[in-house]
Amino acid sequence: MEKPKEEAELEIVLKPIGIIRSPIVDPHRAPLQGSESAVRGKLIVDEQYTDALFGLEKGMKIVIVYWMHLAERDIFQVYPRGDRTRPVRGVFSTRSPDRPNPISLDTVEITGIDGAVIDVIGLDAVDGTPLLDIKCVV
């Protein structure tokens, strides 16, 4: 009898739905949290997903899920918020971008939509970040 695969052994494949355009080019200068940000930018959604944007409107808050492509994936402990006066913690107990799977969430506000381009405020992602998903805040 074949042994079932353990959950951690499964391969998960994610394909970006678009890209984030942001004035942030240096990850070390990014806001530590989107909730602390007034950074404006654009979510450039691939044309094939335009129909999935139906119902999104200016003024709505959305959660964007993205892949922090510049993050270190082999760092497992950090000083929270980079503050060396605080004790080291494991990355799973922090919001550090450096982690085995650098997936991030950010709640942003839609300031405009033009076709497959969504203007937002509240970004903490660097320019060129792959966009994985968009979810409405209910």
PAZAPA-4460 file (N, C-alpha, C; in steps of 0.05 Angstrom, whole numbers, plus 32768, in hexadecimal, padded with zeros to 4 digits):
% residues 138
    n_x    n_y    n_z   ca_x   ca_y   ca_z    c_x    c_y    c_z   seq   type   mol
   8011   7FE8   8000   8000   8000   8000   8012   8019   8000     1      M     A
   800B   802C   7FEF   801B   8044   7FEC   8015   8057   8003     2      E     A
   802B   8062   800E   8028   8075   8024   801E   8090   801A     3      K     A
   800A   809C   8026   8001   80B7   801D   8016   80CC   8021     4      P     A
   8017   80DF   800F   802B   80F5   8012   8024   8106   802A     5      K     A
   8039   810E   8039   8035   8120   804F   802F   813C   8043     6      E     A
   801F   814B   8051   8018   8166   8047   8030   8176   803F     7      E     A
   8046   8175   804E   805D   8185   8049   806C   817C   8030     8      A     A
   8066   8165   8026   8074   815B   800E   8066   8163   7FF4     9      E     A
   804E   816E   7FF6   803F   8175   7FDE   804D   818D   7FD0    10      L     A
   804D   818C   7FB6   8057   81A3   7FA6   8040   81B5   7FA0    11      E     A
   8044   81CE   7FA5   802F   81E3   7FA0   803A   81F5   7F8B    12      I     A
   802B   81F9   7F75   8034   820B   7F60   8021   8223   7F5F    13      V     A
   802D   823A   7F61   801E   8253   7F5F   8027   8262   7F46    14      L     A
   8013   826E   7F38   801A   827E   7F21   800F   829A   7F26    15      K     A
   8020   82AE   7F23   8017   82CA   7F28   7FFF   82D1   7F15    16      P     A
   7FEE   82E2   7F20   7FD7   82EC   7F10   7FDE   8308   7F05    17      I     A
   7FF5   8312   7F0D   7FFD   832D   7F04   8016   8335   7F13    18      G     A
   801A   834F   7F13   8033   835B   7F1F   802B   8374   7F2D    19      I     A
   803B   837A   7F42   8036   8393   7F52   804A   83A8   7F49    20      I     A
   8040   83BF   7F42   8051   83D6   7F3B   8050   83E9   7F53    21      R     A
   8068   83F0   7F5D   806A   8400   7F76   8082   8412   7F73    22      S     A
   8082   8429   7F81   809A   843A   7F81   80B0   842F   7F93    23      P     A
   80AA   8419   7FA2   80BD   840E   7FB4   80D0   83FB   7FA4    24      I     A
   80E9   8401   7FA3   80FC   83F0   7F94   8110   83E2   7FA7    25      V     A
   8113   83EB   7FBF   8125   83DF   7FD2   8114   83D2   7FE8    26      D     A
   8115   83B8   7FEB   8105   83AB   8000   810B   83B4   801C    27      P     A
   8123   83BE   8021   812A   83C8   803B   811E   83E3   8041    28      H     A
   8113   83F0   802D   8105   840A   8031   80E7   8407   8030    29      R     A
   80DD   83EF   802D   80C0   83EB   802C   80B4   83EF   8048    30      A     A
   809B   83F8   8049   808E   83F9   8063   808D   83DE   8070    31      P     A
   8090   83DD   808A   8090   83C3   8098   8075   83B5   8097    32      L     A
   8060   83C4   8094   8045   83BA   8091   8036   83CC   807E    33      Q     A
   8024   83C0   806E   8014   83CF   805C   8002   83E3   806B    34      G     A
   7FF9   83DB   8083   7FE8   83EC   8093   7FF6   8406   809C    35      S     A
   8011   8406   8099   8021   841E   80A0   8029   842D   8087    36      E     A
   801C   8426   8071   8025   8431   8057   8010   8443   804A    37      S     A
   801A   8457   803C   8009   8468   802B   8014   8466   800E    38      A     A
   8023   8451   8009   802F   844D   7FEF   801A   8446   7FDA    39      V     A
   801A   8454   7FC4   8008   844F   7FAE   8016   843E   7F99    40      R     A
   8007   842D   7F8C   8012   841D   7F77   7FFC   8411   7F66    41      G     A
   8004   83FD   7F55   7FF1   83F1   7F43   7FF4   83D3   7F44    42      K     A
   7FDD   83C6   7F41   7FDC   83A9   7F3E   7FD6   83A5   7F20    43      L     A
   7FE9   839A   7F11   7FE6   8395   7EF5   7FDE   8378   7EF2    44      I     A
   7FC4   8373   7EEE   7FB9   8358   7EEC   7FBB   834F   7ECF    45      V     A
   7FC3   8336   7ECB   7FC5   832A   7EB0   7FA9   832B   7EA4    46      D     A
   7FA8   8332   7E8A   7F8F   8335   7E7C   7F7C   831D   7E7E    47      E     A
   7F87   8305   7E80   7F76   82EE   7E81   7F65   82ED   7E9B    48      Q     A
   7F6C   82FD   7EAE   7F5D   82FE   7EC8   7F4A   8316   7ECA    49      Y     A
   7F47   8326   7EB5   7F37   833E   7EB6   7F1B   8338   7EC0    50      T     A
   7F0F   8323   7EB7   7EF3   831C   7EC0   7EF2   8318   7EDE    51      D     A
   7F08   830F   7EEA   7F08   830A   7F07   7F08   8324   7F17    52      A     A
   7F0C   833A   7F0A   7F0C   8354   7F18   7EF0   8360   7F1B    53      L     A
   7EDD   8354   7F0E   7EC1   835E   7F0E   7EB7   8360   7F2B    54      F     A
   7EAD   8377   7F33   7EA3   837B   7F4E   7EB6   838C   7F5F    55      G     A
   7ECF   838D   7F57   7EE2   839E   7F66   7EDC   83BB   7F5F    56      L     A
   7EDD   83CD   7F73   7ED7   83E9   7F6F   7EEA   83FB   7F7E    57      E     A
   7EEC   8413   7F75   7EFB   8428   7F83   7EF0   842B   7F9F    58      K     A
   7F03   842D   7FB3   7EFB   8430   7FCF   7EFB   8416   7FDE    59      G     A
   7EFA   83FF   7FD0   7EF9   83E5   7FDD   7F15   83DF   7FE8    60      M     A
   7F15   83D0   7FFE   7F2E   83C5   8008   7F30   83A8   7FFE    61      K     A
   7F48   83A1   7FF6   7F4E   8386   7FED   7F67   837C   7FFA    62      I     A
   7F69   8362   7FFC   7F81   8355   8006   7F90   834B   7FED    63      V     A
   7FA9   8353   7FEB   7FB9   8348   7FD5   7FCD   8334   7FE0    64      I     A
   7FD0   831E   7FD2   7FE2   8308   7FD9   7FF8   8309   7FC5    65      V     A
   8011   830A   7FCE   8027   830C   7FBB   8040   82FD   7FC5    66      Y     A
   8052   82F8   7FB2   806A   82E9   7FB7   8082   82FD   7FBA    67      W     A
   808E   82FE   7FD1   80A4   8310   7FD6   80BD   8305   7FC9    68      M     A
   80C0   830A   7FAF   80D4   82FD   7F9F   80F1   8305   7FA7    69      H     A
   80F5   831A   7FB6   8110   8322   7FBE   8117   8318   7FDA    70      L     A
   8105   830A   7FE7   8109   8302   8003   811D   82EB   8004    71      A     A
   812B   82E9   801B   813C   82D2   8020   812B   82BB   802A    72      E     A
   8130   82A3   801F   811F   828C   8026   812D   8279   803A    73      R     A
   8145   827F   8042   8153   826D   8054   8159   827A   806F    74      D     A
   814A   828F   8076   814D   829C   8090   8135   8294   80A0    75      I     A
   813A   8289   80B8   8125   827E   80C9   8121   828E   80E3    76      F     A
   8134   829F   80EA   8131   82AF   8102   8139   82CC   80FC    77      Q     A
   812B   82DF   8107   8130   82FB   8102   812B   830B   811B    78      V     A
   8134   8324   811A   812D   8338   812F   8112   8344   8125    79      Y     A
   80FD   8343   8135   80E3   834E   812C   80E6   836B   8123    80      P     A
   80DC   8371   810B   80DD   838B   80FF   80F9   8395   80FB    81      R     A
   810D   8383   80FB   8129   838A   80F8   8135   8398   8110    82      G     A
   8127   8398   8126   812F   83A6   813F   8140   8394   8150    83      D     A
   815A   8399   8150   816D   8388   815E   816C   838B   817C    84      R     A
   815C   839E   8186   8158   839F   81A3   8143   838B   81AD    85      T     A
   8135   837F   819A   8121   836B   81A0   812D   834F   819D    86      R     A
   8123   833B   81AC   812E   8320   81A9   8127   8314   818E    87      P     A
   8139   8302   8185   8136   82F4   816C   811D   82E2   816F    88      V     A
   810E   82DF   8159   80F7   82CD   8158   80F7   82BE   813E    89      R     A
   80E9   82A8   813D   80E6   8298   8125   80D5   82A8   8111    90      G     A
   80DA   82A5   80F7   80CC   82B5   80E3   80AE   82B0   80E3    91      V     A
   80A5   8298   80EC   8089   8292   80ED   807A   82A1   8103    92      F     A
   8089   82AE   8115   807C   82BE   812A   8080   82DC   8124    93      S     A
   8088   82E2   810B   808C   82FE   8102   807F   8303   80E7    94      T     A
   8080   831B   80DE   8077   8322   80C3   808F   8326   80B0    95      R     A
   80A6   831B   80B7   80BE   831E   80A6   80B9   8315   808A    96      S     A
   80C4   8323   8076   80C2   831A   805A   80D3   8302   8055    97      P     A
   80E8   82FE   8065   80FB   82E8   8062   80EF   82D0   8070    98      D     A
   80E8   82BB   8060   80DB   82A3   806A   80DC   828D   8054    99      R     A
   80D7   8274   805B   80D9   825F   8047   80C7   8263   802F   100      P     A
   80AF   826B   8032   809D   8272   801C   8094   828F   801F   101      N     A
   80A2   82A1   8011   809D   82BE   8016   8083   82C8   800A   102      P     A
   806D   82BE   8015   8052   82C7   800D   804B   82DE   801F   103      I     A
   803F   82F3   8014   8036   8309   8025   801A   8311   801F   104      S     A
   800D   831E   8032   7FF2   8329   8030   7FF4   8346   8037   105      L     A
   7FE4   8356   8029   7FE2   8372   802E   7FC6   837B   8028   106      D     A
   7FBB   838B   803A   7FA1   8397   8035   7FA5   83B3   802A   107      T     A
   7F9A   83B7   8012   7F9D   83D1   8004   7F81   83DB   7FFD   108      V     A
   7F80   83F5   7FF6   7F67   8401   7FED   7F69   8407   7FD0   109      E     A
   7F54   8400   7FC1   7F52   8406   7FA5   7F4D   8424   7FA1   110      I     A
   7F5E   8431   7F92   7F59   844E   7F8C   7F51   8452   7F6F   111      T     A
   7F51   843D   7F5F   7F47   843F   7F44   7F4B   8424   7F35   112      G     A
   7F3B   8420   7F21   7F3E   8408   7F10   7F3B   8410   7EF3   113      I     A
   7F4E   8407   7EE3   7F4C   840C   7EC6   7F53   83F2   7EB8   114      D     A
   7F3F   83E4   7EAF   7F43   83CA   7EA3   7F4F   83B6   7EB7   115      G     A
   7F67   83AD   7EB1   7F74   8399   7EC2   7F89   83A6   7ED4   116      A     A
   7F88   83C1   7ED7   7F9B   83CF   7EE8   7F8B   83DA   7F00   117      V     A
   7F94   83D3   7F18   7F87   83DC   7F30   7F9A   83EF   7F3E   118      I     A
   7F92   8408   7F42   7FA2   841B   7F52   7F9B   8417   7F6F   119      D     A
   7FB0   8416   7F80   7FAB   8410   7F9D   7FBC   8423   7FAE   120      V     A
   7FB5   8425   7FC7   7FC5   8433   7FDB   7FC8   8420   7FF3   121      I     A
   7FE0   8421   7FFF   7FE6   8411   8017   7FF9   83FA   8011   122      G     A
   8008   83FC   7FFB   801A   83E6   7FF4   8033   83E5   8006   123      L     A
   803D   83CD   8009   8057   83C9   8015   8069   83B7   8004   124      D     A
   8060   83B1   7FEC   806F   83A0   7FD9   8082   83B0   7FC8   125      A     A
   8098   83A3   7FC0   80AB   83B0   7FAE   80A1   83AE   7F91   126      V     A
   80AB   83BF   7F80   80A4   83BF   7F64   80AC   83A4   7F57   127      D     A
   809A   8399   7F47   809F   8381   7F39   8097   8368   7F48   128      G     A
   808B   836B   7F5F   8083   8354   7F70   806C   8344   7F62   129      T     A
   806F   832A   7F60   805A   8319   7F54   8040   8319   7F65   130      P     A
   802A   831F   7F59   8010   8320   7F66   8003   8304   7F63   131      L     A
   7FFC   82F8   7F79   7FF1   82DD   7F79   7FD2   82DC   7F7A   132      L     A
   7FC6   82EE   7F89   7FA9   82ED   7F8C   7F9F   8308   7F97   133      D     A
   7F85   830C   7F94   7F77   8323   7F9E   7F5E   8319   7FAC   134      I     A
   7F59   8323   7FC4   7F41   831A   7FD3   7F34   8334   7FDE   135      K     A
   7F1A   8334   7FDD   7F0C   834B   7FE8   7F0B   8349   8006   136      C     A
   7F09   8360   8013   7F06   8361   8030   7EE8   8364   8035   137      V     A
   7EDD   8351   8045   7EC0   8352   804A   7EBB   835D   8066   138      V     A
***
